[in-house]
Structures are given as C-alpha cells and as structure tokens.
Amino acid sequence: MAYNSLNNFIEKLERENELIRIKEFVNHELEITEIIDRLSKSSDGGKAVLFENTGTEFPVLINAMGSEKRMCMSLGVDNLDEIGIEIEKIFTDFTSPKANIFDKLKLLPKLSSISSWMPKSISGKGACQENVLNNPDLGKFPILKCWPEDGGPFITLPMVITKDPITSIRNVGMYRMQVFDKNLTGMHWHKHKVGARHFDEYKKLGKKIPIAVALGGDPAYTYAATAPVPDNIDEFLLAGFLRKQKVELVKCITQDIEVPSDADIIIEGYVDPTEDFIWEGPFGDHTGFYSLADWYPKFHVTCITHRNNAVYPATIVGVPPMEDAWIGKATERIFLSPIRLAILPEILDYDLPFEGVAHNIAIVKIHKTYPGQAFKVMNSMWGAGQMMFNKILIVVDKDIDIHDYSQLVGAIYENTNPQSDIHFISGPMDVLDHSSTKFTFGSKMGIDATIKLTEELIEEDKYPIEVSVDSDLLKNEYTEIADVNLLLDKGIMLVSVIKESKQQIEKLCERISVMETLNSIKFVLIVDNLVDINDLNMVAWIVSGNIDPKRDSLIIKSTKKIGPKIFIDATKKSFEKDKFARDWPNIVVSSEETINSINNKWNKLGLGEFIKSPSLKYRKLNNNLGAISKF
C-alpha cells in the first residue's frame, strides 16, 4: 500500500486504533523522549503518538513504526515475512530453467511489474514544495533534544540523499543531524557509509557535495533509507517495490538533486569538503549508551520546502527496545531471502535479538550437512555487508526455534564445548561500539551450537559428572562477588562483582575454574555489581555491549576432574583498572527533573495507565552525570 503523505499514514493509524493524539503542550526538549521511552518499552511497543501542541506550527509524529503491527502497516503487508517470500519468488521465477518460449513469455507481466517500481523524475513542483523558505530557519521545526547529555537538538529520521559525482548513482542514507544554527547542522555519516564515500569523491574533485534531506512522506521511504541494500542500488527502487508504486521525484530548488515529490519536508543544502569539521555530539544512541562527541562535516542549509499541513517525523533511540528495534526486525525478515539466495543457501532463518542492538548478537539456523559448516557460515556472514559489524554470532541446527531464546540457550548448552566450538576473529566494528580496544576495530566471537559430527568431536567432549553448588557459598568465599545467579539447567553462571582491577577478575576466574562443584557450568558471565543479574534482558544487553570478545574471554580446557569453561568479563573498562585507553560512555537515561515533569503531566495527556520511567531501572548503572563515565 502506498501512502502519499505522513497525514495519510496517520489516518490509517487512527483507523486501526494505533495512534494517540496529545493536545496538551509537551516540550520537544527532553519531554517527548521521556514519554515515548515509557510507551515503547511496554509489552506491545505502545502506540504511535502525534504531539499536536509543540510550540511550532508542525506536529510531531513519533513511534510510528514501533511495533510489529505498525511496521507491517508501514510496508503494506500483514506479515513481515511476506516481503522476503516475494523476493525469493521473483528470483526463482527469473533464474529457473525455461522449457520453451511460452514459459519465457509468462515472465513479461512480471517484468512490467518490476519496471513500475523504478523511481521516476517528473517535471514541475511537487507537494513537498508547496511552501518555499529561501531564508531557511530550522528553528521553525520541533526538532527534538532527546537526552540530557545530548550536544543539542538532533534531526533523527532524515533521509539524506546524495549522488556519486562520477556515476550519478543515488544513495539514500539515514545519518543523524545535530542542529547548530538556523541553517547549519552536522552530517553524522560514519566512515563505512556510502554518504561518506560520496563525500570523499567530491573532496578529490574539489567540489561541494549537493545534499537534500527528506522528512516524512510514505513510511516506506524512511524504512528504505535504513535498509542494508547493496552499494549502488537505489533505495528508492526498494521503496517502490515495498509500496508497489514508483517513487516520483522532483528537482530541488537550490541543489542539483531530486527528492520524493510527496515528502512532507525537504531540507536542501551542501557540504564543503574543504571546510574544517564541526565538533558533533554527544548523542544518546541506539546502543543504549552515549556516542561521544567527534568531528563531522558541516551541512549548510540553502533552502527549506514543505507541503501544506506537513508533519515533522521523529524517533528516539536508547536502551532497547525502542522503535528502531522494530525497524531492525523488518530488516531481519526482509533480507533473509537475499542472504540465502546470494550468499548462504544453507541458512534457514536468523534472528537479531533486541538486546543485541542490531549488530552485537545474531543467531543463525542452518541445514548442516558437513563438518566445519558452522564456521564457514560465520566467516561468510562476517563478510556480508553490514554483518561485518556483528560481534557475537551463534549457529544452531535446523530443528531449533531460534526465536525461542530458552530453547536456544538449551541448544548452546547441550552442543557447545567452550574449548573447541568457539571461534574468534578480528575485523571492523561499528563506529558506535564503545568496548573495542581500538576505535572501529576489534574481535568477534562465533559459537558453534550445532550437533557435532564425528569429525568435529574431541576427547574432551566427555564431561565430568555434574555437581551443583550453593551460590551463597560463593559469595561468602569471594568477597568481591556481589551476587550470583546460577542457571544450572542452562550451564550458565552470572556473577556481579565489585571490581578493583583486571587482574582481580582474572584471578577470580582462575579460582572458580578449578571448583569441581561447578562442573555443570560452561559459561561464566561477569558484570559490574550494580547490574541486576536476575534481569536476563539487561544482562544480555550489557554483556554483548561491553565486550571485545577475544580480549575479554578466558577459556579453560577440561581435565579429568574439571569441565571446560569460558569466562567473559563484561564489566566496564577504564584506563585505571584495565589500561583501556578510550573514554567509556554512560548509559542513556532521563534526568530526574524530566521524569518528575512527565509524572505530573501523565494524567492530562490521555496516555492510559501510568507507566514508570525506564530510566529509574538504569540510572544506578552510571557513576556520574555527563556522557562519559567516571570511575
């Protein structure tokens, strides 16, 4: 289904009882974030919210794609798997052998359908240009300051449109934009992104890079800007396929670039590669931690256009789950078929848990037919597009329901020998990863949790007899241990510690490793003492975020009396305690003042039953205010 504006989508949300309208004034500095953080962490992702009284002429739509149902509505399907199935059918239809000319002629209607999804340039002005502001002022819009330590207000759902200066191939990416002045923002494209590559090409030519930023319109446009499509594939082609209607493009007023004619808001401008960069950030990011300030290009706004009755779209990110988790879930389901068809035919399914914030944890189910196949899959996945940023990759057999995490953990326990089934490599890391020893470069862990074939077995796969242990005895014996959670049936021990040094953690691991009473334990996960080790979602998020896997893992080989184990140190790292040379970020939480303000307003806003601030759960994990953790 195609939507011709954000208002068109809002009407659909309202008909489906998926929208709350708030008429009371809510400040777009911090307060909108606090409300949406509470809603998005409710069991169903809450509702989409339209803030109608923002102190500007533009309402704010947020959390519009923040549930499975609304994500499906955005893309015009009943189930996200439908899109991948359709991709697979198109591929199969065109690549399968054809018996005769009649079979080939049957493909003509399909070719016609595909051509109808191609973006099309149209003459004249579009609805997005009904109002032209030649003296642009970003202050007209209710641009959110999301979190208290953010460097300023940020445009959080921008579709940033650039063109390769040599090939003219378009790219649409989503790069946050900090607002510094009425016509100046940062352009936060990471070094691995296509926008950054276009910037480098223009820099070689000594030319300014023309840019247009589209906001709103069909939500399929917004999704396409986030999607990991292959380089040199136009995201507006993907959007056309998703909405089953071509994207019509019009020429910008001041820049040589085209934009969707039915978008709500267009920000035109340029980046001059000869200029000094601007100090951008911090920003409360989708990892749940602040991404710290750094140097990024300046984006100069030359014109702003918008349609009548335009809506300003926004999102917030932070400790998962939030709206971006559902956008990531759509990517997971849509791109399963392309991965299987183009790279790994043995893959049957994969899952990106919300706690892994898209790139920290991936679970892959395969049809295993030969020894070493799980490791082959790991290496292929780590070489595939944005999967290069994945940190922990788990491979299981075809009979495991990878979306049932209890069943998954059971398979890991049954089928994994820590000393032979865990694989480490080094490679590129996401710019937002705070835990790698070196910026954007670190290690990855692959866990082969498939049933082992004869060639894969080692003598040490015969473990000693299990014996259980009382967790209170551990706490009494080791004073640095704050708490213990023994998941004996899963072979996992969670330990929170009062950490004084890296050497202290290493010595604790060595002492625990020789305890015969812990033979049933294969995985020991160590976190800081303020982490609630009975909250398994929190533990999964903290552990996957806080480790450089090879650096922070200690594997103990089995003996006749002791079973094999892996110890993983997921505590915070600092220079004083770990010789860790990078700044460690704080967790993203609201201020006490903002929490109290929303508590007092809640009953006036029509939001339903009161929801406590999620920040209350996480604030204790920070030692100080500010974006950078102090130890």
C-alpha positions in Angstrom: 0.0 0.0 0.0 1.3 3.4 -0.9 0.8 6.5 1.3 1.0 9.9 -0.3 1.9 11.8 2.9 2.5 11.3 6.6 -1.0 12.5 7.2 -2.3 9.7 5.0 -0.4 7.2 7.2 -1.7 8.9 10.4 -5.3 8.4 9.2 -4.6 4.7 8.7 -3.0 4.5 12.2 -6.0 6.2 13.7 -8.5 3.9 11.9 -6.5 0.9 13.3 -6.5 2.3 16.9 -2.7 2.6 16.7 -2.4 6.4 17.4 -2.7 8.7 20.4 -3.2 12.4 19.8 -1.8 14.7 22.5 -3.3 18.2 22.5 -1.5 19.4 25.7 1.8 21.2 25.2 4.8 18.9 25.6 8.3 20.3 25.3 10.3 18.8 22.4 13.3 19.2 24.6 13.6 16.0 26.6 9.9 15.6 27.5 8.7 13.9 24.3 11.6 11.4 24.7 10.6 10.5 28.3 7.0 9.8 27.2 8.0 7.7 24.2 10.6 5.8 26.2 7.9 4.6 28.6 5.5 3.7 25.8 8.0 1.9 23.6 9.2 -0.4 26.4 5.7 -1.6 27.2 4.9 -5.1 26.1 3.3 -4.2 22.8 5.5 -1.3 21.9 2.8 1.2 22.9 1.1 3.4 20.4 2.2 5.9 17.8 1.9 9.4 19.2 1.0 12.7 17.5 2.1 15.6 19.6 -0.1 18.4 18.2 1.0 21.2 20.5 4.7 21.6 20.1 5.1 25.4 20.3 5.6 25.4 16.5 3.2 25.1 13.5 4.3 21.5 13.0 3.0 18.5 14.9 5.5 15.6 15.8 4.7 12.0 14.8 6.8 9.5 16.7 6.9 5.8 17.5 5.0 5.3 14.2 6.8 2.1 13.4 7.3 1.0 17.0 5.5 -2.4 16.9 5.3 -5.3 14.6 1.7 -4.3 13.6 2.7 -0.7 12.7 5.8 -1.9 10.9 3.6 -4.1 8.8 1.2 -1.2 8.2 4.2 1.0 7.1 5.1 -1.6 4.4 1.6 -2.6 3.4 1.8 -6.3 4.5 0.1 -8.5 7.1 3.3 -10.2 8.0 6.9 -9.1 7.5 7.9 -12.5 6.1 5.7 -11.8 3.1 8.3 -9.5 1.6 11.2 -11.9 1.8 9.0 -14.6 0.3 8.1 -12.3 -2.6 11.7 -11.5 -3.2 12.6 -15.2 -3.3 9.7 -15.9 -5.7 10.8 -13.2 -8.1 14.4 -14.5 -8.1 13.3 -18.1 -8.6 10.9 -17.1 -11.5 13.7 -15.4 -13.4 16.5 -17.8 -12.7 14.8 -21.2 -13.1 15.2 -23.0 -16.4 12.6 -22.3 -19.0 11.3 -25.2 -21.1 10.1 -23.2 -24.1 9.2 -19.7 -25.4 5.8 -19.8 -23.8 7.4 -20.1 -20.3 9.6 -17.1 -21.1 6.6 -15.1 -22.3 4.9 -15.7 -18.9 7.7 -13.5 -17.4 6.6 -10.4 -19.3 3.9 -9.3 -16.8 6.5 -9.7 -14.0 9.0 -7.5 -15.9 6.2 -4.9 -16.3 5.6 -5.0 -12.5 9.3 -4.5 -11.8 9.5 -1.6 -14.2 6.6 0.0 -12.4 8.6 0.2 -9.2 11.5 2.2 -10.7 11.8 5.8 -9.4 10.6 8.4 -11.9 11.5 12.0 -12.4 8.6 14.4 -13.0 8.6 18.0 -14.1 7.3 20.9 -12.1 7.0 21.2 -8.4 5.8 18.5 -6.0 3.6 18.7 -3.0 6.8 18.9 -0.9 7.4 22.3 -2.4 4.1 24.0 -1.7 5.9 26.3 0.7 9.4 27.5 -0.1 11.6 29.1 2.5 14.5 30.8 0.8 15.6 32.3 4.1 15.8 28.9 5.9 15.4 28.6 9.6 15.5 25.1 11.2 14.0 26.7 14.3 10.6 26.5 12.7 10.5 22.8 13.4 10.1 21.0 16.7 13.5 19.3 16.5 14.0 17.0 19.5 16.7 17.3 22.1 16.4 13.6 23.1 18.5 13.1 26.2 20.0 15.4 28.8 23.7 15.0 27.7 23.0 15.3 24.0 25.1 18.1 22.3 21.9 19.8 21.2 18.7 19.1 19.2 19.0 16.3 16.5 17.0 15.5 13.4 16.6 11.8 13.9 14.7 10.5 10.9 16.4 12.2 8.0 16.6 10.6 4.5 19.9 12.0 3.4 20.1 12.0 -0.4 23.5 12.2 -2.2 24.8 11.2 -5.6 28.1 9.7 -6.7 29.8 12.5 -8.7 31.2 10.1 -11.2 28.4 7.6 -11.8 25.5 9.8 -10.6 24.1 6.8 -8.7 21.9 7.9 -5.9 22.2 6.9 -2.2 19.6 7.5 0.5 21.0 7.0 4.0 19.9 7.9 7.5 22.5 9.9 9.3 21.6 11.9 12.4 21.9 15.7 12.1 22.8 17.9 15.1 21.4 21.5 14.7 23.9 24.2 15.5 22.3 27.2 14.0 19.2 28.1 11.9 20.9 27.0 8.7 23.8 24.8 10.0 23.9 21.1 11.1 26.4 18.3 11.4 26.3 15.4 9.0 27.0 12.3 11.0 27.9 9.7 8.4 30.2 7.0 9.6 33.4 6.1 7.6 31.8 2.9 6.4 28.7 4.6 4.9 28.0 5.4 1.2 27.4 9.1 2.1 31.0 9.3 3.5 32.3 7.7 0.3 30.5 10.2 -1.9 32.0 12.9 0.3 35.5 11.6 -0.3 34.8 11.5 -4.1 33.7 15.2 -4.1 36.7 16.1 -2.0 39.0 14.6 -4.6 37.3 16.8 -7.2 37.4 19.9 -5.1 33.7 20.3 -5.3 30.9 20.9 -2.8 28.6 17.9 -2.3 24.9 18.8 -3.0 22.6 17.1 -0.5 18.8 17.0 0.1 17.3 15.7 3.3 13.7 14.4 3.0 11.4 14.0 6.0 8.1 12.2 6.0 6.0 11.1 3.1 5.4 7.4 2.7 7.0 5.5 5.7 8.4 3.0 3.1 10.8 5.8 2.1 12.0 6.1 5.7 12.5 2.4 6.1 14.4 2.1 2.7 16.9 4.8 4.0 17.7 2.4 6.9 17.9 -0.8 4.8 21.2 -2.5 4.1 20.8 -2.6 0.4 23.9 -3.4 -1.7 26.1 -0.5 -2.8 24.9 1.2 -5.9 21.3 0.0 -5.6 18.9 3.0 -5.3 17.0 2.9 -2.1 14.0 4.5 -3.9 13.8 1.3 -6.0 13.4 -0.7 -2.8 10.8 1.8 -1.6 8.9 1.4 -4.9 9.0 -2.4 -4.5 7.7 -2.2 -1.0 4.8 0.2 -1.7 4.1 -1.3 -5.2 4.2 2.1 -6.7 7.1 4.1 -8.1 8.6 7.0 -6.2 8.0 10.2 -8.1 11.0 12.6 -7.8 11.2 16.4 -8.3 14.2 18.6 -8.7 15.3 20.6 -5.7 15.0 24.4 -5.7 18.7 25.2 -4.9 20.6 21.9 -5.3 21.1 19.6 -8.3 19.4 16.6 -6.7 16.0 15.0 -6.7 13.6 14.3 -3.8 10.3 12.5 -3.3 7.6 14.8 -4.6 5.2 13.7 -1.8 7.6 14.0 1.2 6.4 16.4 4.0 9.6 18.4 4.4 12.8 18.9 2.3 16.0 20.5 3.6 18.3 21.4 0.8 22.0 22.2 1.2 25.6 21.2 0.8 28.7 20.0 2.5 32.0 21.7 1.5 34.8 19.2 1.8 37.4 21.9 2.1 35.9 23.2 5.4 37.0 22.2 8.9 34.7 19.7 10.5 32.5 20.6 13.5 32.5 19.0 17.0 29.3 17.0 17.0 27.6 15.1 19.8 27.4 13.5 22.3 24.1 11.7 21.4 22.1 9.1 23.3 22.4 6.3 20.7 20.6 3.1 19.8 23.2 1.0 21.6 21.8 2.4 24.9 25.0 4.3 25.5 26.0 7.8 24.5 28.0 8.0 21.3 30.7 10.5 22.3 31.5 13.8 20.5 33.7 13.7 17.5 34.5 15.7 14.3 32.0 15.5 11.4 31.3 17.6 8.3 29.1 20.8 8.3 25.9 20.8 6.4 24.8 24.2 5.2 21.1 24.7 4.6 20.3 26.7 1.5 16.5 26.2 1.3 13.7 24.5 3.1 10.4 23.5 1.5 7.4 21.7 2.9 3.9 20.7 2.0 0.8 22.3 3.5 -0.1 20.7 6.8 3.2 19.0 7.0 4.0 16.7 9.9 7.5 16.5 11.4 8.6 12.9 11.9 11.0 11.9 14.7 12.3 8.9 16.5 14.3 8.3 19.7 16.9 5.7 20.4 18.4 4.5 23.6 18.3 1.4 25.8 16.4 -1.3 23.9 13.7 -2.0 23.0 12.6 1.1 21.1 11.1 1.9 17.7 14.4 1.2 15.9 14.2 -2.4 17.2 11.1 -3.0 15.0 12.7 -1.3 12.0 15.6 -3.8 12.6 13.1 -6.7 12.9 11.8 -5.7 9.4 15.3 -5.8 8.0 15.9 -9.2 9.6 12.8 -10.7 7.9 13.1 -8.9 4.5 16.8 -9.7 4.0 16.7 -13.4 5.0 15.9 -14.4 1.4 18.6 -12.3 -0.3 21.2 -13.7 2.2 20.1 -17.2 1.5 19.9 -16.8 -2.3 23.1 -14.8 -2.8 25.5 -16.0 -0.1 24.5 -19.0 2.0 21.9 -21.4 0.8 22.1 -23.5 4.0 20.7 -20.7 6.1 17.1 -21.4 7.1 16.4 -18.5 9.4 18.2 -15.9 11.5 17.3 -13.6 14.5 18.7 -10.3 15.7 17.6 -10.1 19.4 16.6 -6.6 20.5 19.1 -6.7 23.3 21.9 -7.1 20.7 21.0 -3.6 19.2 21.1 -5.0 15.6 24.9 -5.7 15.4 26.0 -7.2 18.7 24.2 -10.6 18.6 23.0 -12.7 15.6 21.6 -16.2 15.7 21.6 -18.3 12.6 19.8 -21.6 11.9 21.3 -23.8 9.2 20.8 -27.1 7.5 24.1 -28.7 8.4 25.5 -31.4 6.2 29.2 -31.5 6.7 31.8 -30.8 9.5 33.0 -27.3 9.9 29.9 -25.8 8.2 29.0 -23.6 11.1 32.4 -21.9 11.0 32.1 -21.5 7.2 28.8 -19.7 7.8 30.3 -17.4 10.4 33.1 -16.3 8.1 30.7 -15.7 5.2 28.3 -13.8 7.4 31.0 -11.6 8.8 32.0 -10.7 5.2 28.4 -9.8 4.1 27.6 -6.0 4.1 26.6 -4.6 7.5 27.0 -8.1 9.1 30.7 -7.2 9.2 29.9 -5.3 12.4 28.4 -8.3 14.2 30.1 -9.1 17.4 28.6 -12.4 18.6 27.3 -15.0 16.1 25.6 -18.2 17.2 24.9 -21.0 14.8 22.4 -23.8 15.5 20.7 -26.7 13.8 17.5 -26.7 11.7 15.3 -28.1 14.5 15.9 -25.2 16.9 13.3 -22.4 17.2 15.8 -19.5 17.3 13.1 -17.0 18.3 12.5 -19.1 21.5 15.5 -17.9 23.5 15.1 -20.5 26.2 15.3 -23.3 23.6 18.2 -21.6 22.0 20.2 -21.4 25.3 19.4 -25.1 25.9 20.9 -25.9 22.5 24.0 -23.9 23.2 24.5 -25.7 26.5 24.0 -29.2 25.0 26.1 -28.8 21.9 28.9 -26.4 22.7 32.3 -27.3 24.1 33.9 -23.9 25.0 37.4 -25.1 24.2 36.7 -26.3 20.6 33.4 -24.8 19.5 34.1 -21.1 20.0 35.8 -19.2 17.2 37.4 -15.7 17.4 38.4 -13.4 14.5 39.3 -9.7 14.2 37.6 -7.2 11.9 35.8 -3.9 11.5 33.5 -2.8 14.3 30.7 -0.3 14.2 31.7 3.3 14.9 29.2 3.2 17.9 30.9 0.2 19.5 32.4 1.5 22.7 34.1 -1.6 24.0 36.7 -2.5 21.4 40.3 -1.7 22.4 40.7 0.2 19.1 38.2 2.5 17.5 36.2 0.7 14.8 38.4 -2.4 15.0 38.1 -5.4 17.3 37.3 -9.0 17.7 34.2 -11.2 17.1 33.0 -14.4 18.7 31.4 -17.3 16.8 29.6 -20.1 18.8 29.0 -23.4 17.0 26.0 -24.8 18.8 25.2 -27.3 16.2 25.2 -31.1 16.9 28.8 -32.3 16.2 29.6 -34.7 13.5 32.2 -37.5 14.2 35.0 -35.4 12.6 34.2 -32.5 14.9 34.3 -34.4 18.3 37.3 -34.2 20.6 38.1 -36.4 23.6 37.2 -33.6 26.0 33.6 -33.6 24.8 33.1 -36.3 27.6 32.5 -34.0 30.6 32.9 -34.9 34.3 29.7 -35.6 36.3 27.7 -32.5 37.2 27.7 -31.3 40.8 25.7 -28.3 41.9 26.8 -25.5 44.3 25.1 -23.1 46.7 25.5 -19.5 45.4 25.7 -18.2 48.9 28.9 -20.2 49.5 30.5 -18.5 46.5 29.6 -15.0 47.8 30.9 -15.9 51.3 34.2 -17.3 49.9 35.0 -14.5 47.4 34.4 -11.1 48.9 34.5 -9.3 45.6 31.4 -11.2 44.4 28.3 -9.1 45.0 25.7 -11.6 43.7 25.4 -14.9 41.8 22.7 -16.2 39.6 23.1 -19.9 38.8 21.2 -21.2 35.8 22.3 -24.8 36.2 20.0 -26.3 33.6 21.5 -23.9 31.0 25.1 -24.2 32.1 25.4 -20.5 32.9 26.6 -18.6 35.9 26.1 -14.9 36.2 28.4 -13.1 38.6 28.3 -9.5 39.6 31.5 -8.2 41.1 32.9 -5.1 42.9 35.8 -4.6 40.5 39.1 -3.2 41.6 41.3 -4.3 38.7 41.5 -6.5 35.6 43.9 -8.8 37.5 41.3 -9.2 40.2 38.8 -10.5 37.6 41.5 -12.9 36.1 42.4 -14.3 39.5 38.7 -14.8 40.3 38.2 -16.7 37.1 41.2 -18.9 37.8 40.0 -19.8 41.3 36.4 -20.6 40.1 37.6 -22.7 37.2 39.1 -25.4 39.4 35.9 -25.8 41.5 34.6 -29.3 40.9 31.2 -28.2 42.3 30.8 -26.1 39.1 31.3 -28.8 36.5 27.8 -28.2 35.2 28.7 -24.6 34.3 30.1 -23.9 30.8 29.6 -20.1 30.6 30.5 -17.7 33.4 29.4 -14.1 32.6 30.9 -11.4 34.9 29.3 -7.9 35.2 29.6 -4.9 37.5 27.9 -5.1 40.9 25.1 -2.7 40.1 23.8 -4.8 37.2 20.7 -6.8 38.1 21.8 -10.3 37.2 18.2 -11.6 37.7 17.1 -9.4 34.8 18.3 -11.6 31.9 17.4 -9.0 29.2 19.6 -6.4 31.0 22.4 -8.9 31.3 22.2 -9.9 27.6 22.3 -6.2 26.6 25.2 -5.3 29.0 27.3 -8.4 28.1 27.0 -8.0 24.3 27.7 -4.3 24.5 30.6 -4.3 27.0 33.0 -6.9 25.5 35.7 -7.1 22.9 35.2 -10.9 22.8 38.8 -12.1 22.4 40.2 -9.7 24.9 37.5 -10.3 27.5 37.3 -14.1 27.2 39.2 -16.8 29.1 38.7 -20.4 28.0 39.7 -23.1 30.5 40.3 -26.5 29.0 38.9 -29.6 30.6 40.7 -32.1 32.8 39.7 -35.5 34.2 38.0 -33.6 37.1 37.1 -30.2 35.6 34.8 -29.5 32.7 35.7 -26.8 30.1 34.5 -23.3 30.7 34.6 -19.8 29.1 34.7 -16.8 31.4 33.5 -13.5 29.8 34.4 -10.2 31.5 31.6 -7.8 30.7 32.5 -5.2 33.3 33.1 -1.5 32.4 36.7 -0.9 31.2 38.8 2.0 32.3 42.5 3.1 32.0 43.0 2.9 35.7 41.7 -0.6 36.1 42.2 -2.2 32.7 44.6 0.1 30.8 41.7 0.8 28.4 42.7 4.0 26.6 39.3 5.1 25.2 36.6 7.0 27.0 33.8 4.8 28.3 30.3 6.2 27.7 27.5 6.4 30.2 24.1 4.7 29.7 21.4 6.9 28.3 18.8 7.9 30.9 16.4 10.8 31.5 17.1 13.4 34.2 15.2 13.4 37.5 13.6 16.8 36.6 12.2 15.4 33.3 10.9 12.2 34.9 9.1 14.2 37.6 7.7 16.6 35.0 6.1 13.8 33.0 4.9 12.0 36.1 3.0 15.2 37.0 1.6 15.6 33.4 0.7 12.0 32.7 -3.0 12.0 33.7 -3.6 15.1 31.5 -2.1 13.5 28.3 -4.5 10.7 27.7 -1.8 8.1 27.6 -3.7 5.4 29.6 -2.4 3.6 32.7 0.6 5.2 34.3 4.0 3.7 33.3 7.1 4.3 35.4 10.2 5.7 33.8 12.5 3.0 32.4 15.4 5.3 33.4 14.8 4.5 37.0 16.0 1.0 36.3 19.2 2.1 34.6 20.3 5.3 36.3 22.1 3.4 39.1 24.4 1.9 36.5 26.0 5.3 35.9 28.5 6.6 38.4 28.1 10.2 37.4 26.3 12.7 35.3 27.6 13.5 31.8 28.1 11.4 28.7 31.5 10.0 29.8 31.7 7.5 32.6 33.9 8.4 35.5 35.4 5.5 37.5 
